[in-house]
Amino acid sequence: MEKRRNLRAAVVGCGALARSVHLPNLKENPRVELAVTCDIDFEKARECCELYGAERAESDWRRLIDDPDIDLIILVTHTELRGELIVPALRAGKPVYTEKPLTTDREELLEIVRTSTQEGVPVCVGHNRRSSPAMIEFKRLLDRAKTYKNPVRPSVDRHYSRAKLPEEERLQLLIRIDDDARSWKEWGFWSPEGTMFNEMVHFIDIALWLNDSYPVRLFAEGSPRGNFVLVMRFADGSLTTFHHSMVGHFDYPKELFEATVNNISLAMDHHIEIRQFGMEDEEIVKVFPFNRDCDWAEKEGMSGYMQAMENELQRIKKEGGNLRFLRVNKGHYMHLDRFMDHIEGNGENPCDAQSAAPVNRIAVRALQSARLGMPVQIGCEDWHIPQISDD
Ligand SMILES: NC(=O)c1ccc[n+]([C@@H]2O[C@H](COP(=O)([O-])OP(=O)(O)OC[C@H]3O[C@@H](n4cnc5c(N)ncnc54)[C@H](O)[C@@H]3O)[C@@H](O)[C@H]2O)c1
């Protein structure tokens, strides 16, 4: 039997994320061959070609579009290069995995969605948290919690025969990001959209994914560069609060997702631990492994994380040097791998352009709210894309 040909990938943009995530992941994934590394700065492309064993380096992505030897383009530049590459690549029959954010530009968004639909060639947007193993489990538990019958009785119960209030049927979700601006690259401070757009697309995506209703109103308070709070109201009355800080410590577990619904409390800490109380047939605490290159942490979960950092502090006191970065699995490898499944006709696209477009539009509305100092309405034209005919 003829051996199936591996997918042949080209990576465009050989900066920090490509080097720390996509290129090592491609090297590790046996189903894909790294054909080309491309960067406008040819020296970076050449260096990555050598480091990650690509076949050739390029400085102009246009040379990849009609190359029959490339099956997949992985776009890891900033938003200055999106539709300009994605649209002709799709027309040439090449699927594109693009990093977030997709774009702030409504026309560009629509053109990408339209071309992908009409050509029947998929785009996957790097909202990779949808593919984090802990996030997938968190969603499974939350979906179950929403309709769970007879949650565990609380230690103090004055419920008696009281009928539930309408508010008691809603989902209350908190997404807390504890970041450290000392770790940011220079562009983070100069980007006109700031963290409120560039980073929040990840978390707005998760909020839309976890809520069953559609958003109707959004209020942003604070500086879009990094210290802010967003409150998003959904049509069914559910609320999601996003709390973003730029003044935390980089080595403290950065992300917390906490949901309460139907008298069940659920928390997912930094993709390494899930806690729940209220569903008696589910585990109360579940832990998830750190990244493969972090086997110096002896124990999993939050207590394992904090213990590892305590050991690190002792180690650098004795030996000097810097703390090691304890990486967690935010789903990057699996997101791209699931996209490759989809390209090969197995399974769904983990994040198509159609579902990423509303996220970008709503993140733009957050910026508008922050600048106005007032809540903004979110309408169907923000979260809904009309049907696109394929002719
Ligand atoms: N999914 C995630 O978890 C995650 C994490 C970090 C960054 N990102 C996203 O990844 C993207 C890249 O971020 P980064 O930190 O690697 O940035 P970076 O600045 O380190 O790298 C970008 C690279 O793109 C190259 N480039 C720019 N224009 C180009 C062009 N026209 N053709 C070829 N190469 C070009 C630059 O020379 C640079 O090497 C951003 O959109 C960022 O938001 C995603």
The ligand as a Tripos MOL2 file, in Angstrom:
@<TRIPOS>MOLECULE
LIG
   44    48     1     0     0
SMALL
NO_CHARGES

@<TRIPOS>ATOM
      1 N1         -1.4180   31.9630   20.6030 N.am      1 LIG1
      2 C1         -0.5870   32.4330   21.5260 C.2       1 LIG1
      3 O1         -0.5370   31.9350   22.6330 O.2       1 LIG1
      4 C2          0.3170   33.5680   21.1870 C.ar      1 LIG1
      5 C3          1.3860   33.9040   22.0540 C.ar      1 LIG1
      6 C4          2.2420   34.9320   21.6590 C.ar      1 LIG1
      7 C5          2.0430   35.6160   20.4610 C.ar      1 LIG1
      8 N2          0.9820   35.2810   19.6580 N.ar      1 LIG1
      9 C6          0.7550   35.9830   18.3700 C.3       1 LIG1
     10 O2          1.7340   35.5670   17.4360 O.3       1 LIG1
     11 C7          2.0680   36.6320   16.5430 C.3       1 LIG1
     12 C8          3.5990   36.8360   16.5240 C.3       1 LIG1
     13 O3          4.0420   37.1840   17.8110 O.3       1 LIG1
     14 P1          5.6050   37.1220   18.2080 P.3       1 LIG1
     15 O4          5.6640   37.3910   19.6640 O.co2     1 LIG1
     16 O5          6.2180   35.8920   17.6570 O.co2     1 LIG1
     17 O6          6.1430   38.3980   17.4130 O.3       1 LIG1
     18 P2          7.6380   38.6990   16.9030 P.3       1 LIG1
     19 O7          7.6880   40.1510   16.6620 O.co2     1 LIG1
     20 O8          8.6250   38.0960   17.8380 O.co2     1 LIG1
     21 O9          7.7230   37.9020   15.5170 O.3       1 LIG1
     22 C9          7.0620   38.3000   14.3300 C.3       1 LIG1
     23 C10         7.9560   37.9300   13.1560 C.3       1 LIG1
     24 O10         7.2660   38.1690   11.9430 O.3       1 LIG1
     25 C11         8.2100   38.6950   10.9930 C.3       1 LIG1
     26 N3          7.4880   39.3820    9.9370 N.ar      1 LIG1
     27 C12         6.8790   40.6000    9.9830 C.ar      1 LIG1
     28 N4          6.3420   40.9010    8.7810 N.ar      1 LIG1
     29 C13         6.6140   39.8640    7.9630 C.ar      1 LIG1
     30 C14         6.3240   39.5830    6.5940 C.ar      1 LIG1
     31 N5          5.6380   40.4440    5.8320 N.pl3     1 LIG1
     32 N6          6.7610   38.4090    6.0580 N.ar      1 LIG1
     33 C15         7.4770   37.5310    6.8100 C.ar      1 LIG1
     34 N7          7.7780   37.7580    8.1190 N.ar      1 LIG1
     35 C16         7.3540   38.9020    8.6850 C.ar      1 LIG1
     36 C17         9.0990   39.5970   11.8280 C.3       1 LIG1
     37 O11        10.3320   39.8700   11.1770 O.3       1 LIG1
     38 C18         9.2470   38.7660   13.0970 C.3       1 LIG1
     39 O12        10.3780   37.9080   13.0340 O.3       1 LIG1
     40 C19         1.2820   37.8530   17.0460 C.3       1 LIG1
     41 O13         0.1300   38.0160   16.2640 O.3       1 LIG1
     42 C20         0.9250   37.5030   18.4800 C.3       1 LIG1
     43 O14        -0.2980   38.0860   18.9200 O.3       1 LIG1
     44 C21         0.1470   34.2790   19.9890 C.ar      1 LIG1
@<TRIPOS>BOND
     1     1     2 1
     2     2     3 2
     3     2     4 1
     4     4     5 ar
     5     4    44 ar
     6     5     6 ar
     7     6     7 ar
     8     7     8 ar
     9     8     9 1
    10     8    44 ar
    11     9    10 1
    12     9    42 1
    13    10    11 1
    14    11    12 1
    15    11    40 1
    16    12    13 1
    17    13    14 1
    18    14    15 2
    19    14    16 1
    20    14    17 1
    21    17    18 1
    22    18    19 2
    23    18    20 1
    24    18    21 1
    25    21    22 1
    26    22    23 1
    27    23    24 1
    28    23    38 1
    29    24    25 1
    30    25    26 1
    31    25    36 1
    32    26    27 ar
    33    26    35 ar
    34    27    28 ar
    35    28    29 ar
    36    29    30 ar
    37    29    35 ar
    38    30    31 1
    39    30    32 ar
    40    32    33 ar
    41    33    34 ar
    42    34    35 ar
    43    36    37 1
    44    36    38 1
    45    38    39 1
    46    40    41 1
    47    40    42 1
    48    42    43 1
@<TRIPOS>SUBSTRUCTURE
     1 LIG1         1 GROUP 0 **** ****
